[in-house]
């Protein structure tokens, strides 16, 4: 999941550093993530992982790092599996 999120950050977030240099807890906003690029990234993440983040996870904190994005995606995927059952 980490590598896929890195790839999407590289293509959609337009940070001041290469996504390959990001650590799991790097603050994406401090590295140049804007609200507009966060929305672009969010849409790409949802499409790539076939998961829709619940409204309560559509926050700045969710998009702050690769780790927080991963956690939110896992929660959304689990919720999606429960809804499908």
PERA-V817902 format. One record per run of one state. SS is the DSSP state (H for helix, E for strand, L for the rest). FROM is the first residue (numbers start at 0). TO is the last residue. If there is no record, write none. Layout:
BEGIN
SS|FROM|TO  SS|FROM|TO
END
This chain:
BEGIN
L|0|0  H|1|11  L|12|17  H|18|20  L|21|33  H|34|48  L|49|53  H|54|56  L|57|64  H|65|83  L|84|84
END
